[in-house]
Amino acid sequence: MTEWTPILRLARRSIITLLIVVVLSAAAVYGFGSLAESLKASVGQMQGTVQELQTQLDVKRDNLLKVTKHIQRYEELRTKGLIGMPDRPQWVEDLQRSYQHIGFDDFLKYQLQAPKPLTAAGADQAPADPASTDPMAHDLQFEMTNVHELEVFGLINDYRNRVKGRFRVNSCTMRDAKDTGLTAQCVLRFLTIPVAPIEPAPPAAATPG
């Protein structure tokens, strides 16, 4: 037995306590280090999420500015009949009214062709899909007999001021000139841009009570 033995016996409890404190301190240091690394990774992930959300917000703000800038022009075109569902029966009624307005009482010969995609207008193909949002062409053909050129031009100008829609004179031929007038056959091509229907938002998922 050495001279340190009694001292060690007396200090055993303190030494054990000291060892426990050292072990707990080392564990705490390791734990705090792991926690710091975890928090660092979480902060980095949150910063990435914030940056992504900021990018999405910037895009939405830019889209909102574009919509605000062009909404007035869009409403003007919609009011004039270029955008949206075309009122084809009204086109025909207005043409008949213009025909009568220039002094003719008999029924006007006309034919309104089925709408076709603008890029394929005039091509021999089936009518377009009603759900399509491609620009569409509608050819309205009419024929007048025993008329003069100025009456034809007068009809077109009156019709342009009357009808709700945008059209161009695609063709206009005049033949069979007589003392009573001639025969005029014209094709007016209306242009429309369909609007895709707005799909309803899916119902929100029910939360468990």
C-alpha positions in Angstrom: 0.0 0.0 0.0 1.4 3.4 -1.0 1.1 6.7 0.7 -1.5 7.7 -2.0 -3.9 5.0 -1.2 -5.6 6.7 1.7 -5.8 9.9 -0.3 -7.3 8.1 -3.3 -9.8 6.4 -1.1 -10.9 9.8 0.3 -11.0 11.4 -3.1 -12.7 8.5 -4.9 -16.1 10.0 -4.9 -14.8 13.4 -6.2 -12.8 11.6 -8.8 -15.9 9.6 -10.0 -17.9 12.8 -10.0 -15.2 14.5 -12.0 -15.1 11.7 -14.5 -18.9 11.8 -14.9 -18.8 15.6 -15.5 -16.0 15.1 -18.1 -18.0 12.4 -19.9 -21.2 14.5 -19.8 -19.3 17.6 -20.9 -17.8 15.6 -23.8 -21.2 14.3 -24.8 -22.7 17.8 -24.5 -20.0 19.2 -26.8 -20.6 16.4 -29.3 -24.3 16.9 -29.1 -24.1 20.6 -29.6 -21.7 20.1 -32.5 -24.2 17.8 -34.2 -27.0 20.2 -33.4 -25.1 23.1 -34.9 -24.4 21.1 -38.1 -28.1 20.1 -38.3 -29.2 23.7 -37.8 -26.7 24.9 -40.4 -28.1 22.4 -42.9 -31.6 23.5 -42.0 -30.8 27.2 -42.4 -29.2 26.5 -45.8 -32.3 24.6 -46.9 -34.6 27.4 -45.7 -32.5 29.9 -47.5 -32.8 27.9 -50.7 -36.6 27.7 -50.2 -36.8 31.4 -49.6 -34.9 32.1 -52.7 -37.1 29.8 -54.7 -40.2 31.5 -53.3 -38.8 34.9 -54.1 -38.2 33.8 -57.7 -41.8 32.6 -58.0 -43.0 35.8 -56.5 -41.0 37.8 -59.0 -42.5 35.8 -61.9 -46.0 36.3 -60.6 -45.4 40.0 -60.2 -44.1 40.2 -63.8 -47.1 38.3 -65.0 -49.5 40.6 -63.1 -47.8 43.6 -64.7 -48.3 42.1 -68.2 -51.9 41.3 -67.5 -52.6 44.8 -66.1 -50.8 46.3 -69.1 -52.8 44.4 -71.7 -56.2 43.8 -70.0 -57.6 47.0 -71.6 -56.6 46.0 -75.1 -57.9 42.5 -74.5 -61.3 43.9 -73.4 -61.4 46.1 -76.5 -60.8 43.2 -78.8 -63.3 41.1 -77.0 -65.9 43.8 -77.3 -65.2 44.0 -81.0 -65.8 40.3 -81.4 -62.2 39.3 -82.3 -61.7 37.3 -79.0 -64.2 34.9 -77.6 -67.2 32.9 -78.9 -68.3 34.3 -82.3 -71.9 35.2 -82.8 -72.2 33.6 -86.2 -76.0 33.9 -86.6 -75.8 37.6 -85.8 -73.3 38.0 -88.6 -75.8 36.7 -91.1 -78.7 38.9 -89.7 -76.5 42.0 -89.8 -75.6 41.3 -93.4 -79.2 41.0 -94.4 -79.9 44.3 -92.6 -77.1 46.0 -94.5 -78.4 44.6 -97.7 -81.9 46.0 -97.1 -80.4 49.3 -95.9 -78.9 50.0 -99.2 -82.3 49.6 -100.9 -82.8 45.9 -101.7 -85.9 44.1 -100.4 -85.4 40.6 -101.7 -83.5 37.9 -99.7 -79.7 38.0 -100.0 -78.0 34.8 -101.2 -75.3 33.8 -98.7 -73.4 30.9 -97.3 -71.5 30.9 -94.0 -68.8 28.2 -94.1 -67.8 26.1 -91.1 -64.9 27.7 -89.1 -61.4 26.4 -89.9 -57.9 27.1 -88.4 -56.5 30.3 -89.8 -53.3 28.5 -91.0 -55.5 26.0 -93.0 -58.2 28.4 -94.2 -59.2 27.5 -97.7 -57.8 24.0 -97.4 -60.1 21.0 -97.9 -60.4 19.7 -94.4 -62.9 18.8 -91.7 -64.2 21.6 -89.5 -62.0 22.5 -86.6 -62.3 21.1 -83.1 -64.7 23.4 -81.2 -62.4 23.2 -78.1 -59.4 24.5 -80.1 -57.8 27.8 -79.1 -56.1 28.3 -82.5 -57.1 31.5 -84.4 -60.1 30.6 -86.6 -61.3 31.8 -90.1 -65.0 32.0 -91.0 -65.8 32.6 -94.6 -69.1 34.3 -95.3 -70.0 34.2 -99.0 -72.8 36.3 -100.5 -74.0 37.0 -104.0 -75.9 40.0 -105.4 -77.5 40.3 -108.8 -78.4 43.4 -110.9 -76.3 45.7 -108.8 -73.6 48.2 -109.5 -70.1 48.4 -108.1 -70.8 51.3 -105.7 -73.7 49.3 -104.2 -71.4 46.4 -103.5 -68.9 48.7 -101.8 -71.7 50.4 -99.9 -73.0 47.1 -98.6 -69.5 46.1 -97.4 -68.9 49.4 -95.7 -72.3 49.5 -94.0 -71.8 45.9 -92.9 -68.4 46.7 -91.4 -69.9 49.5 -89.3 -72.8 47.3 -88.2 -71.4 43.9 -87.4 -69.7 42.8 -84.2 -66.6 41.1 -85.6 -63.4 41.7 -87.6 -63.4 40.6 -91.3 -61.5 41.3 -94.5 -62.7 41.1 -98.1 -61.1 37.9 -99.1 -62.3 38.0 -102.7 -64.9 39.8 -104.7 -65.7 39.0 -108.3 -68.1 40.8 -110.6 -69.5 39.3 -113.8 -72.4 39.2 -116.3 -72.6 42.9 -116.8 -76.0 44.0 -118.2 -78.0 47.2 -118.5 -79.7 46.4 -115.2 -76.4 45.8 -113.4 -74.0 42.9 -112.8 -73.6 39.9 -110.6 -71.2 40.3 -107.6 -69.9 37.4 -105.5 -67.8 38.2 -102.5 -66.2 36.3 -99.6 -65.8 38.0 -96.3 -63.3 36.3 -93.9 -64.0 36.8 -90.2 -61.1 36.2 -87.8 -61.7 35.0 -84.3 -59.5 33.8 -81.4 -61.2 31.4 -79.1 -60.7 31.6 -75.4 -59.9 28.4 -73.4 -62.5 27.7 -70.8 -61.4 28.2 -67.2 -61.3 24.9 -65.4 -62.7 24.9 -61.8 -60.3 24.5 -59.0 -60.2 21.1 -57.5 -62.0 20.8 -54.1 -59.9 21.2 -51.1 -59.0 18.0 -49.3 -61.1 17.5 -46.1 -59.1 17.6 -42.9 -59.8 14.9 -40.4 -61.9 16.0 -37.5 
